[in-house]
Amino acid sequence: MFRRLPPFGGDQRSVAEIVNGIMDGKTNNTGTVTLATGGAATTTITDARIGIDSSIILIPSDDVSSTLFFPYLAVQDDTDQAATTTSAANIMSFSTTDYALGASLVDNSKLKVDYAGLYNIQFSVQFINTIN
């Protein structure tokens, strides 16, 4: 689990190595956490080594875990879409979903995300003017 000293100390070198490692943040504590399910809003992590100033970083270990944190959507359309007027909005439609996780295409023109958050939307279009 982690290196420990005997109850009544140890030789000077062992004490110095362990204490210096702790002071440098090198305790190398790792573990596995299974989040509470069934609609639970929180999961409590209990360990004797956790203190008030501890930092615990959780990283999803599989696709099912990461769907809540890394949603994405890639869609495309390779047909011509005419802008019939310059005075009204023109809806861009999509015909193909390339890949998606936690997001989807609705009615070929609406991008739907399953989770609230800040999203980066990028797109590329090509224009052609047939009059001039």
Distance bins in CASP14 RR format, pairs under 12 A and 6 or more apart:
PFRMAT RR
TARGET T0000
AUTHOR 0000-0000-0000
RMODE 2
METHOD distances of the structure
MODEL  1
1 27 0 0 0 0 0 1 0 0 0 0 0
1 28 0 0 0 0 0 1 0 0 0 0 0
1 29 0 0 0 0 1 0 0 0 0 0 0
1 30 0 0 0 0 1 0 0 0 0 0 0
1 31 0 0 0 0 1 0 0 0 0 0 0
1 47 0 0 0 0 0 1 0 0 0 0 0
1 48 0 0 0 0 0 1 0 0 0 0 0
1 49 0 0 0 0 1 0 0 0 0 0 0
2 18 0 0 0 0 1 0 0 0 0 0 0
2 21 0 0 0 0 0 1 0 0 0 0 0
2 22 0 0 0 0 1 0 0 0 0 0 0
2 25 0 0 0 0 0 1 0 0 0 0 0
2 26 0 0 0 0 0 1 0 0 0 0 0
2 27 1 0 0 1 0 0 0 0 0 0 0
2 28 1 0 0 1 0 0 0 0 0 0 0
2 29 1 0 0 1 0 0 0 0 0 0 0
2 30 0 0 0 0 1 0 0 0 0 0 0
2 31 0 0 0 0 0 1 0 0 0 0 0
2 47 0 0 0 0 0 1 0 0 0 0 0
2 48 0 0 0 0 0 1 0 0 0 0 0
2 49 1 0 0 1 0 0 0 0 0 0 0
3 10 0 0 0 0 0 1 0 0 0 0 0
3 14 0 0 0 0 1 0 0 0 0 0 0
3 15 0 0 0 0 0 1 0 0 0 0 0
3 17 0 0 0 0 1 0 0 0 0 0 0
3 18 1 0 1 0 0 0 0 0 0 0 0
3 19 0 0 0 0 0 1 0 0 0 0 0
3 21 0 0 0 0 1 0 0 0 0 0 0
3 22 0 0 0 0 1 0 0 0 0 0 0
3 26 0 0 0 0 0 1 0 0 0 0 0
3 27 0 0 0 0 1 0 0 0 0 0 0
3 28 0 0 0 0 1 0 0 0 0 0 0
3 29 0 0 0 0 0 1 0 0 0 0 0
4 10 0 0 0 0 0 1 0 0 0 0 0
4 14 0 0 0 0 0 1 0 0 0 0 0
4 15 0 0 0 0 0 1 0 0 0 0 0
4 18 1 0 0 1 0 0 0 0 0 0 0
4 22 0 0 0 0 0 1 0 0 0 0 0
4 27 0 0 0 0 0 1 0 0 0 0 0
4 48 0 0 0 0 0 1 0 0 0 0 0
4 49 0 0 0 0 0 1 0 0 0 0 0
5 11 0 0 0 0 1 0 0 0 0 0 0
5 12 0 0 0 0 0 1 0 0 0 0 0
5 13 0 0 0 0 0 1 0 0 0 0 0
5 14 1 0 0 1 0 0 0 0 0 0 0
5 15 1 0 0 1 0 0 0 0 0 0 0
5 16 0 0 0 0 0 1 0 0 0 0 0
5 17 0 0 0 0 0 1 0 0 0 0 0
5 18 1 0 0 1 0 0 0 0 0 0 0
5 19 0 0 0 0 1 0 0 0 0 0 0
5 22 0 0 0 0 0 1 0 0 0 0 0
6 14 0 0 0 0 1 0 0 0 0 0 0
6 15 0 0 0 0 0 1 0 0 0 0 0
6 18 0 0 0 0 0 1 0 0 0 0 0
8 15 0 0 0 0 0 1 0 0 0 0 0
9 15 1 0 0 1 0 0 0 0 0 0 0
9 16 0 0 0 0 0 1 0 0 0 0 0
9 18 0 0 0 0 1 0 0 0 0 0 0
9 19 0 0 0 0 0 1 0 0 0 0 0
10 16 0 0 0 0 0 1 0 0 0 0 0
10 17 0 0 0 0 0 1 0 0 0 0 0
10 18 0 0 0 0 1 0 0 0 0 0 0
10 19 0 0 0 0 0 1 0 0 0 0 0
11 17 0 0 0 0 1 0 0 0 0 0 0
11 18 0 0 0 0 0 1 0 0 0 0 0
12 18 0 0 0 0 0 1 0 0 0 0 0
12 19 0 0 0 0 0 1 0 0 0 0 0
12 20 0 0 0 0 0 1 0 0 0 0 0
13 19 0 0 0 0 0 1 0 0 0 0 0
13 20 0 0 0 0 0 1 0 0 0 0 0
14 20 0 0 0 0 0 1 0 0 0 0 0
14 21 0 0 0 0 0 1 0 0 0 0 0
15 21 0 0 0 0 0 1 0 0 0 0 0
15 22 0 0 0 0 0 1 0 0 0 0 0
16 22 0 0 0 0 0 1 0 0 0 0 0
16 23 0 0 0 0 0 1 0 0 0 0 0
17 23 0 0 0 0 0 1 0 0 0 0 0
17 24 0 0 0 0 0 1 0 0 0 0 0
17 26 0 0 0 0 0 1 0 0 0 0 0
18 24 0 0 0 0 0 1 0 0 0 0 0
18 25 0 0 0 0 0 1 0 0 0 0 0
18 26 0 0 0 0 1 0 0 0 0 0 0
18 27 0 0 0 0 1 0 0 0 0 0 0
19 25 0 0 0 0 0 1 0 0 0 0 0
19 26 0 0 0 0 0 1 0 0 0 0 0
19 27 0 0 0 0 0 1 0 0 0 0 0
20 26 0 0 0 0 1 0 0 0 0 0 0
20 27 0 0 0 0 0 1 0 0 0 0 0
21 27 1 0 0 1 0 0 0 0 0 0 0
21 28 0 0 0 0 1 0 0 0 0 0 0
22 28 0 0 0 0 0 1 0 0 0 0 0
22 29 0 0 0 0 0 1 0 0 0 0 0
22 49 0 0 0 0 0 1 0 0 0 0 0
25 49 0 0 0 0 0 1 0 0 0 0 0
25 53 0 0 0 0 0 1 0 0 0 0 0
25 54 0 0 0 0 0 1 0 0 0 0 0
25 55 0 0 0 0 0 1 0 0 0 0 0
27 47 0 0 0 0 0 1 0 0 0 0 0
27 49 1 0 0 1 0 0 0 0 0 0 0
27 50 0 0 0 0 0 1 0 0 0 0 0
27 51 0 0 0 0 0 1 0 0 0 0 0
27 54 0 0 0 0 0 1 0 0 0 0 0
27 55 0 0 0 0 0 1 0 0 0 0 0
28 49 0 0 0 0 0 1 0 0 0 0 0
29 45 0 0 0 0 0 1 0 0 0 0 0
29 47 1 0 0 1 0 0 0 0 0 0 0
29 48 0 0 0 0 0 1 0 0 0 0 0
29 49 1 0 1 0 0 0 0 0 0 0 0
29 50 0 0 0 0 1 0 0 0 0 0 0
29 51 0 0 0 0 0 1 0 0 0 0 0
29 54 0 0 0 0 1 0 0 0 0 0 0
29 55 0 0 0 0 0 1 0 0 0 0 0
29 56 0 0 0 0 1 0 0 0 0 0 0
29 57 0 0 0 0 0 1 0 0 0 0 0
30 47 0 0 0 0 0 1 0 0 0 0 0
30 49 0 0 0 0 0 1 0 0 0 0 0
30 56 0 0 0 0 0 1 0 0 0 0 0
30 57 0 0 0 0 0 1 0 0 0 0 0
30 58 0 0 0 0 0 1 0 0 0 0 0
30 59 0 0 0 0 0 1 0 0 0 0 0
30 61 0 0 0 0 0 1 0 0 0 0 0
31 45 0 0 0 0 1 0 0 0 0 0 0
31 47 0 0 0 0 1 0 0 0 0 0 0
31 49 0 0 0 0 0 1 0 0 0 0 0
31 50 0 0 0 0 0 1 0 0 0 0 0
31 56 0 0 0 0 1 0 0 0 0 0 0
31 57 0 0 0 0 0 1 0 0 0 0 0
31 58 0 0 0 0 0 1 0 0 0 0 0
31 59 0 0 0 0 0 1 0 0 0 0 0
31 61 0 0 0 0 0 1 0 0 0 0 0
32 45 0 0 0 0 0 1 0 0 0 0 0
32 47 0 0 0 0 0 1 0 0 0 0 0
32 58 0 0 0 0 0 1 0 0 0 0 0
32 59 0 0 0 0 0 1 0 0 0 0 0
32 60 0 0 0 0 0 1 0 0 0 0 0
32 61 1 0 0 1 0 0 0 0 0 0 0
32 62 0 0 0 0 0 1 0 0 0 0 0
32 65 0 0 0 0 0 1 0 0 0 0 0
33 43 1 0 0 1 0 0 0 0 0 0 0
33 44 0 0 0 0 0 1 0 0 0 0 0
33 45 1 0 0 1 0 0 0 0 0 0 0
33 46 0 0 0 0 0 1 0 0 0 0 0
33 47 0 0 0 0 0 1 0 0 0 0 0
33 50 0 0 0 0 0 1 0 0 0 0 0
33 56 0 0 0 0 1 0 0 0 0 0 0
33 57 0 0 0 0 0 1 0 0 0 0 0
33 58 1 0 0 1 0 0 0 0 0 0 0
33 59 0 0 0 0 0 1 0 0 0 0 0
33 60 0 0 0 0 0 1 0 0 0 0 0
33 61 0 0 0 0 1 0 0 0 0 0 0
33 65 0 0 0 0 0 1 0 0 0 0 0
34 40 0 0 0 0 0 1 0 0 0 0 0
34 43 1 0 0 1 0 0 0 0 0 0 0
34 44 0 0 0 0 0 1 0 0 0 0 0
34 45 0 0 0 0 0 1 0 0 0 0 0
34 58 0 0 0 0 0 1 0 0 0 0 0
34 61 0 0 0 0 0 1 0 0 0 0 0
34 62 0 0 0 0 0 1 0 0 0 0 0
34 65 0 0 0 0 1 0 0 0 0 0 0
35 41 0 0 0 0 0 1 0 0 0 0 0
35 42 0 0 0 0 1 0 0 0 0 0 0
35 43 1 0 1 0 0 0 0 0 0 0 0
35 44 0 0 0 0 0 1 0 0 0 0 0
35 45 0 0 0 0 1 0 0 0 0 0 0
35 58 0 0 0 0 1 0 0 0 0 0 0
35 60 0 0 0 0 1 0 0 0 0 0 0
35 61 0 0 0 0 0 1 0 0 0 0 0
35 64 0 0 0 0 0 1 0 0 0 0 0
35 65 1 0 0 1 0 0 0 0 0 0 0
35 68 0 0 0 0 1 0 0 0 0 0 0
35 69 0 0 0 0 0 1 0 0 0 0 0
36 42 1 0 0 1 0 0 0 0 0 0 0
36 43 1 0 1 0 0 0 0 0 0 0 0
36 44 0 0 0 0 1 0 0 0 0 0 0
36 45 0 0 0 0 0 1 0 0 0 0 0
37 43 0 0 0 0 1 0 0 0 0 0 0
37 64 0 0 0 0 0 1 0 0 0 0 0
37 65 0 0 0 0 0 1 0 0 0 0 0
43 56 0 0 0 0 0 1 0 0 0 0 0
43 58 0 0 0 0 1 0 0 0 0 0 0
44 50 0 0 0 0 0 1 0 0 0 0 0
44 56 0 0 0 0 0 1 0 0 0 0 0
45 51 0 0 0 0 0 1 0 0 0 0 0
45 54 0 0 0 0 1 0 0 0 0 0 0
45 56 1 0 0 1 0 0 0 0 0 0 0
45 57 0 0 0 0 0 1 0 0 0 0 0
45 58 0 0 0 0 1 0 0 0 0 0 0
46 54 0 0 0 0 0 1 0 0 0 0 0
46 56 0 0 0 0 0 1 0 0 0 0 0
47 54 0 0 0 0 1 0 0 0 0 0 0
47 56 0 0 0 0 1 0 0 0 0 0 0
48 54 0 0 0 0 0 1 0 0 0 0 0
49 56 0 0 0 0 0 1 0 0 0 0 0
50 56 1 0 0 1 0 0 0 0 0 0 0
58 65 0 0 0 0 1 0 0 0 0 0 0
58 66 0 0 0 0 0 1 0 0 0 0 0
58 68 0 0 0 0 0 1 0 0 0 0 0
58 69 0 0 0 0 1 0 0 0 0 0 0
59 65 0 0 0 0 1 0 0 0 0 0 0
59 66 0 0 0 0 1 0 0 0 0 0 0
59 69 0 0 0 0 1 0 0 0 0 0 0
59 70 0 0 0 0 0 1 0 0 0 0 0
60 66 1 1 0 0 0 0 0 0 0 0 0
60 67 0 0 0 0 1 0 0 0 0 0 0
60 68 0 0 0 0 1 0 0 0 0 0 0
60 69 1 0 0 1 0 0 0 0 0 0 0
60 70 1 0 0 1 0 0 0 0 0 0 0
60 101 0 0 0 0 0 1 0 0 0 0 0
61 69 0 0 0 0 0 1 0 0 0 0 0
62 68 0 0 0 0 0 1 0 0 0 0 0
62 69 0 0 0 0 0 1 0 0 0 0 0
62 70 0 0 0 0 0 1 0 0 0 0 0
63 69 0 0 0 0 0 1 0 0 0 0 0
63 70 0 0 0 0 1 0 0 0 0 0 0
63 71 0 0 0 0 0 1 0 0 0 0 0
63 72 0 0 0 0 0 1 0 0 0 0 0
63 101 1 0 0 1 0 0 0 0 0 0 0
63 102 0 0 0 0 0 1 0 0 0 0 0
64 70 0 0 0 0 0 1 0 0 0 0 0
64 101 0 0 0 0 0 1 0 0 0 0 0
64 102 0 0 0 0 0 1 0 0 0 0 0
65 101 0 0 0 0 0 1 0 0 0 0 0
66 72 0 0 0 0 0 1 0 0 0 0 0
66 101 0 0 0 0 1 0 0 0 0 0 0
66 102 0 0 0 0 0 1 0 0 0 0 0
66 115 0 0 0 0 0 1 0 0 0 0 0
67 100 0 0 0 0 0 1 0 0 0 0 0
67 101 1 0 1 0 0 0 0 0 0 0 0
67 102 1 0 1 0 0 0 0 0 0 0 0
67 103 0 0 0 0 1 0 0 0 0 0 0
67 113 0 0 0 0 0 1 0 0 0 0 0
67 114 0 0 0 0 1 0 0 0 0 0 0
67 115 0 0 0 0 1 0 0 0 0 0 0
68 101 0 0 0 0 0 1 0 0 0 0 0
68 102 0 0 0 0 1 0 0 0 0 0 0
68 113 0 0 0 0 0 1 0 0 0 0 0
68 114 0 0 0 0 1 0 0 0 0 0 0
68 115 1 0 0 1 0 0 0 0 0 0 0
68 116 0 0 0 0 0 1 0 0 0 0 0
68 117 0 0 0 0 0 1 0 0 0 0 0
69 101 0 0 0 0 0 1 0 0 0 0 0
69 102 0 0 0 0 0 1 0 0 0 0 0
69 114 0 0 0 0 0 1 0 0 0 0 0
69 115 0 0 0 0 1 0 0 0 0 0 0
69 117 0 0 0 0 0 1 0 0 0 0 0
70 100 0 0 0 0 0 1 0 0 0 0 0
70 101 1 0 0 1 0 0 0 0 0 0 0
70 102 0 0 0 0 1 0 0 0 0 0 0
70 103 0 0 0 0 0 1 0 0 0 0 0
70 113 0 0 0 0 0 1 0 0 0 0 0
70 114 0 0 0 0 0 1 0 0 0 0 0
70 115 0 0 0 0 0 1 0 0 0 0 0
70 117 0 0 0 0 0 1 0 0 0 0 0
70 119 0 0 0 0 0 1 0 0 0 0 0
70 120 0 0 0 0 0 1 0 0 0 0 0
71 99 0 0 0 0 0 1 0 0 0 0 0
71 100 0 0 0 0 1 0 0 0 0 0 0
71 101 1 0 1 0 0 0 0 0 0 0 0
71 102 1 1 0 0 0 0 0 0 0 0 0
71 103 1 0 1 0 0 0 0 0 0 0 0
71 104 0 0 0 0 1 0 0 0 0 0 0
71 111 0 0 0 0 0 1 0 0 0 0 0
71 112 0 0 0 0 0 1 0 0 0 0 0
71 113 1 0 1 0 0 0 0 0 0 0 0
71 114 1 0 0 1 0 0 0 0 0 0 0
71 115 1 0 0 1 0 0 0 0 0 0 0
71 116 0 0 0 0 0 1 0 0 0 0 0
71 117 0 0 0 0 1 0 0 0 0 0 0
71 118 0 0 0 0 0 1 0 0 0 0 0
71 119 1 0 0 1 0 0 0 0 0 0 0
71 120 0 0 0 0 0 1 0 0 0 0 0
72 97 0 0 0 0 0 1 0 0 0 0 0
72 98 0 0 0 0 0 1 0 0 0 0 0
72 99 1 0 0 1 0 0 0 0 0 0 0
72 100 1 0 0 1 0 0 0 0 0 0 0
72 101 1 0 1 0 0 0 0 0 0 0 0
72 102 1 0 0 1 0 0 0 0 0 0 0
72 103 1 0 0 1 0 0 0 0 0 0 0
72 104 0 0 0 0 0 1 0 0 0 0 0
72 111 0 0 0 0 0 1 0 0 0 0 0
72 113 0 0 0 0 1 0 0 0 0 0 0
72 114 0 0 0 0 0 1 0 0 0 0 0
72 115 0 0 0 0 0 1 0 0 0 0 0
72 119 0 0 0 0 1 0 0 0 0 0 0
72 120 0 0 0 0 1 0 0 0 0 0 0
72 121 0 0 0 0 0 1 0 0 0 0 0
72 122 0 0 0 0 0 1 0 0 0 0 0
73 94 0 0 0 0 1 0 0 0 0 0 0
73 96 0 0 0 0 0 1 0 0 0 0 0
73 97 1 0 0 1 0 0 0 0 0 0 0
73 98 0 0 0 0 1 0 0 0 0 0 0
73 99 1 0 0 1 0 0 0 0 0 0 0
73 100 1 0 1 0 0 0 0 0 0 0 0
73 101 1 0 0 1 0 0 0 0 0 0 0
73 102 1 0 0 1 0 0 0 0 0 0 0
73 103 1 1 0 0 0 0 0 0 0 0 0
73 104 1 0 0 1 0 0 0 0 0 0 0
73 105 1 0 0 1 0 0 0 0 0 0 0
73 106 0 0 0 0 0 1 0 0 0 0 0
73 110 0 0 0 0 0 1 0 0 0 0 0
73 111 1 0 0 1 0 0 0 0 0 0 0
73 112 0 0 0 0 1 0 0 0 0 0 0
73 113 1 0 0 1 0 0 0 0 0 0 0
73 114 0 0 0 0 0 1 0 0 0 0 0
73 119 0 0 0 0 1 0 0 0 0 0 0
73 120 0 0 0 0 0 1 0 0 0 0 0
73 121 0 0 0 0 1 0 0 0 0 0 0
73 122 0 0 0 0 0 1 0 0 0 0 0
73 123 0 0 0 0 0 1 0 0 0 0 0
74 94 0 0 0 0 1 0 0 0 0 0 0
74 96 0 0 0 0 1 0 0 0 0 0 0
74 97 1 0 0 1 0 0 0 0 0 0 0
74 98 1 0 1 0 0 0 0 0 0 0 0
74 99 1 0 1 0 0 0 0 0 0 0 0
74 100 1 0 0 1 0 0 0 0 0 0 0
74 101 0 0 0 0 0 1 0 0 0 0 0
74 103 0 0 0 0 1 0 0 0 0 0 0
74 104 0 0 0 0 0 1 0 0 0 0 0
74 105 0 0 0 0 1 0 0 0 0 0 0
74 111 0 0 0 0 0 1 0 0 0 0 0
74 121 0 0 0 0 0 1 0 0 0 0 0
74 122 0 0 0 0 1 0 0 0 0 0 0
74 123 0 0 0 0 0 1 0 0 0 0 0
74 124 0 0 0 0 0 1 0 0 0 0 0
75 92 0 0 0 0 0 1 0 0 0 0 0
75 93 0 0 0 0 1 0 0 0 0 0 0
75 94 1 0 1 0 0 0 0 0 0 0 0
75 95 0 0 0 0 1 0 0 0 0 0 0
75 96 1 0 0 1 0 0 0 0 0 0 0
75 97 1 0 1 0 0 0 0 0 0 0 0
75 98 1 0 0 1 0 0 0 0 0 0 0
75 99 0 0 0 0 1 0 0 0 0 0 0
75 100 0 0 0 0 1 0 0 0 0 0 0
75 103 0 0 0 0 1 0 0 0 0 0 0
75 104 0 0 0 0 1 0 0 0 0 0 0
75 105 1 0 1 0 0 0 0 0 0 0 0
75 106 0 0 0 0 0 1 0 0 0 0 0
75 108 0 0 0 0 1 0 0 0 0 0 0
75 109 0 0 0 0 1 0 0 0 0 0 0
75 110 0 0 0 0 0 1 0 0 0 0 0
75 111 1 0 0 1 0 0 0 0 0 0 0
75 112 0 0 0 0 0 1 0 0 0 0 0
75 121 0 0 0 0 0 1 0 0 0 0 0
75 122 0 0 0 0 0 1 0 0 0 0 0
75 123 0 0 0 0 1 0 0 0 0 0 0
75 124 0 0 0 0 0 1 0 0 0 0 0
76 92 0 0 0 0 0 1 0 0 0 0 0
76 93 0 0 0 0 0 1 0 0 0 0 0
76 94 1 0 0 1 0 0 0 0 0 0 0
76 95 1 0 0 1 0 0 0 0 0 0 0
76 96 1 0 1 0 0 0 0 0 0 0 0
76 97 0 0 0 0 1 0 0 0 0 0 0
76 98 1 0 0 1 0 0 0 0 0 0 0
76 99 0 0 0 0 0 1 0 0 0 0 0
76 105 0 0 0 0 0 1 0 0 0 0 0
76 108 0 0 0 0 0 1 0 0 0 0 0
76 123 0 0 0 0 1 0 0 0 0 0 0
76 124 0 0 0 0 1 0 0 0 0 0 0
76 125 0 0 0 0 0 1 0 0 0 0 0
77 91 0 0 0 0 0 1 0 0 0 0 0
77 92 1 0 0 1 0 0 0 0 0 0 0
77 93 1 0 1 0 0 0 0 0 0 0 0
77 94 1 0 1 0 0 0 0 0 0 0 0
77 95 1 0 1 0 0 0 0 0 0 0 0
77 96 1 0 0 1 0 0 0 0 0 0 0
77 97 0 0 0 0 0 1 0 0 0 0 0
77 98 0 0 0 0 0 1 0 0 0 0 0
77 105 0 0 0 0 0 1 0 0 0 0 0
77 108 0 0 0 0 1 0 0 0 0 0 0
77 109 0 0 0 0 1 0 0 0 0 0 0
77 123 0 0 0 0 0 1 0 0 0 0 0
77 124 0 0 0 0 0 1 0 0 0 0 0
77 125 0 0 0 0 1 0 0 0 0 0 0
77 126 0 0 0 0 0 1 0 0 0 0 0
78 93 0 0 0 0 0 1 0 0 0 0 0
78 94 0 0 0 0 0 1 0 0 0 0 0
78 95 1 0 0 1 0 0 0 0 0 0 0
78 96 1 0 0 1 0 0 0 0 0 0 0
78 98 0 0 0 0 0 1 0 0 0 0 0
78 125 0 0 0 0 0 1 0 0 0 0 0
78 126 0 0 0 0 0 1 0 0 0 0 0
79 92 0 0 0 0 0 1 0 0 0 0 0
79 93 0 0 0 0 1 0 0 0 0 0 0
79 94 0 0 0 0 1 0 0 0 0 0 0
79 95 1 0 0 1 0 0 0 0 0 0 0
79 96 0 0 0 0 0 1 0 0 0 0 0
79 108 0 0 0 0 0 1 0 0 0 0 0
80 93 0 0 0 0 0 1 0 0 0 0 0
80 95 0 0 0 0 0 1 0 0 0 0 0
80 125 0 0 0 0 0 1 0 0 0 0 0
80 126 0 0 0 0 1 0 0 0 0 0 0
80 127 0 0 0 0 0 1 0 0 0 0 0
80 128 0 0 0 0 1 0 0 0 0 0 0
80 130 0 0 0 0 0 1 0 0 0 0 0
81 90 1 0 0 1 0 0 0 0 0 0 0
81 91 0 0 0 0 1 0 0 0 0 0 0
81 92 1 0 0 1 0 0 0 0 0 0 0
81 93 1 0 0 1 0 0 0 0 0 0 0
81 94 0 0 0 0 1 0 0 0 0 0 0
81 95 0 0 0 0 0 1 0 0 0 0 0
81 108 0 0 0 0 0 1 0 0 0 0 0
81 109 0 0 0 0 0 1 0 0 0 0 0
81 125 0 0 0 0 1 0 0 0 0 0 0
81 126 0 0 0 0 0 1 0 0 0 0 0
81 127 0 0 0 0 0 1 0 0 0 0 0
81 128 0 0 0 0 0 1 0 0 0 0 0
82 90 0 0 0 0 1 0 0 0 0 0 0
82 91 0 0 0 0 0 1 0 0 0 0 0
82 92 0 0 0 0 0 1 0 0 0 0 0
82 93 0 0 0 0 0 1 0 0 0 0 0
82 127 0 0 0 0 0 1 0 0 0 0 0
82 128 0 0 0 0 0 1 0 0 0 0 0
82 129 0 0 0 0 0 1 0 0 0 0 0
82 130 0 0 0 0 1 0 0 0 0 0 0
83 89 0 0 0 0 1 0 0 0 0 0 0
83 90 1 0 1 0 0 0 0 0 0 0 0
83 91 0 0 0 0 0 1 0 0 0 0 0
83 92 0 0 0 0 1 0 0 0 0 0 0
83 125 0 0 0 0 0 1 0 0 0 0 0
83 127 0 0 0 0 1 0 0 0 0 0 0
83 128 0 0 0 0 0 1 0 0 0 0 0
83 129 0 0 0 0 0 1 0 0 0 0 0
83 130 0 0 0 0 0 1 0 0 0 0 0
83 131 0 0 0 0 0 1 0 0 0 0 0
84 90 1 0 0 1 0 0 0 0 0 0 0
84 91 0 0 0 0 0 1 0 0 0 0 0
86 129 0 0 0 0 0 1 0 0 0 0 0
86 131 0 0 0 0 0 1 0 0 0 0 0
89 109 0 0 0 0 0 1 0 0 0 0 0
90 109 0 0 0 0 0 1 0 0 0 0 0
90 125 0 0 0 0 0 1 0 0 0 0 0
90 127 0 0 0 0 0 1 0 0 0 0 0
91 107 0 0 0 0 1 0 0 0 0 0 0
91 108 0 0 0 0 1 0 0 0 0 0 0
91 109 1 0 1 0 0 0 0 0 0 0 0
91 110 0 0 0 0 1 0 0 0 0 0 0
92 105 0 0 0 0 0 1 0 0 0 0 0
92 108 0 0 0 0 1 0 0 0 0 0 0
92 109 1 0 0 1 0 0 0 0 0 0 0
92 110 0 0 0 0 0 1 0 0 0 0 0
92 111 0 0 0 0 0 1 0 0 0 0 0
92 121 0 0 0 0 0 1 0 0 0 0 0
92 123 1 0 0 1 0 0 0 0 0 0 0
92 124 0 0 0 0 0 1 0 0 0 0 0
92 125 1 0 0 1 0 0 0 0 0 0 0
92 126 0 0 0 0 0 1 0 0 0 0 0
92 127 0 0 0 0 0 1 0 0 0 0 0
93 105 0 0 0 0 1 0 0 0 0 0 0
93 106 0 0 0 0 0 1 0 0 0 0 0
93 107 0 0 0 0 1 0 0 0 0 0 0
93 108 1 0 1 0 0 0 0 0 0 0 0
93 109 1 0 1 0 0 0 0 0 0 0 0
93 110 0 0 0 0 1 0 0 0 0 0 0
93 111 0 0 0 0 0 1 0 0 0 0 0
94 100 0 0 0 0 0 1 0 0 0 0 0
94 104 0 0 0 0 0 1 0 0 0 0 0
94 105 1 0 1 0 0 0 0 0 0 0 0
94 106 0 0 0 0 0 1 0 0 0 0 0
94 107 0 0 0 0 1 0 0 0 0 0 0
94 108 1 0 1 0 0 0 0 0 0 0 0
94 109 1 0 0 1 0 0 0 0 0 0 0
94 110 0 0 0 0 1 0 0 0 0 0 0
94 111 0 0 0 0 1 0 0 0 0 0 0
94 123 0 0 0 0 1 0 0 0 0 0 0
94 125 0 0 0 0 0 1 0 0 0 0 0
95 105 0 0 0 0 1 0 0 0 0 0 0
95 107 0 0 0 0 0 1 0 0 0 0 0
95 108 1 0 0 1 0 0 0 0 0 0 0
95 109 0 0 0 0 0 1 0 0 0 0 0
96 105 0 0 0 0 1 0 0 0 0 0 0
96 108 0 0 0 0 1 0 0 0 0 0 0
97 103 0 0 0 0 1 0 0 0 0 0 0
97 104 1 0 0 1 0 0 0 0 0 0 0
97 105 1 0 1 0 0 0 0 0 0 0 0
97 106 0 0 0 0 0 1 0 0 0 0 0
97 108 0 0 0 0 1 0 0 0 0 0 0
97 111 0 0 0 0 0 1 0 0 0 0 0
97 112 0 0 0 0 0 1 0 0 0 0 0
98 105 0 0 0 0 0 1 0 0 0 0 0
99 105 0 0 0 0 0 1 0 0 0 0 0
100 106 0 0 0 0 0 1 0 0 0 0 0
100 111 0 0 0 0 1 0 0 0 0 0 0
100 112 0 0 0 0 1 0 0 0 0 0 0
100 113 0 0 0 0 0 1 0 0 0 0 0
100 114 0 0 0 0 1 0 0 0 0 0 0
101 113 0 0 0 0 0 1 0 0 0 0 0
101 114 0 0 0 0 1 0 0 0 0 0 0
101 115 0 0 0 0 0 1 0 0 0 0 0
102 111 0 0 0 0 0 1 0 0 0 0 0
102 112 0 0 0 0 1 0 0 0 0 0 0
102 113 1 0 0 1 0 0 0 0 0 0 0
102 114 1 0 1 0 0 0 0 0 0 0 0
102 115 1 0 0 1 0 0 0 0 0 0 0
102 117 0 0 0 0 0 1 0 0 0 0 0
102 119 0 0 0 0 0 1 0 0 0 0 0
103 110 0 0 0 0 0 1 0 0 0 0 0
103 111 1 0 0 1 0 0 0 0 0 0 0
103 112 1 0 0 1 0 0 0 0 0 0 0
103 113 1 0 1 0 0 0 0 0 0 0 0
103 114 1 0 0 1 0 0 0 0 0 0 0
103 115 0 0 0 0 1 0 0 0 0 0 0
103 117 0 0 0 0 0 1 0 0 0 0 0
103 119 0 0 0 0 1 0 0 0 0 0 0
103 120 0 0 0 0 0 1 0 0 0 0 0
103 121 0 0 0 0 0 1 0 0 0 0 0
104 110 0 0 0 0 1 0 0 0 0 0 0
104 111 1 0 0 1 0 0 0 0 0 0 0
104 112 1 0 1 0 0 0 0 0 0 0 0
104 113 0 0 0 0 1 0 0 0 0 0 0
104 114 1 0 0 1 0 0 0 0 0 0 0
105 111 1 0 0 1 0 0 0 0 0 0 0
105 112 1 0 0 1 0 0 0 0 0 0 0
105 113 0 0 0 0 0 1 0 0 0 0 0
106 112 1 0 1 0 0 0 0 0 0 0 0
106 113 0 0 0 0 0 1 0 0 0 0 0
106 114 0 0 0 0 0 1 0 0 0 0 0
111 119 0 0 0 0 1 0 0 0 0 0 0
111 121 1 0 0 1 0 0 0 0 0 0 0
111 122 0 0 0 0 0 1 0 0 0 0 0
111 123 0 0 0 0 0 1 0 0 0 0 0
112 119 0 0 0 0 0 1 0 0 0 0 0
113 119 1 0 0 1 0 0 0 0 0 0 0
113 120 0 0 0 0 0 1 0 0 0 0 0
113 121 0 0 0 0 0 1 0 0 0 0 0
END
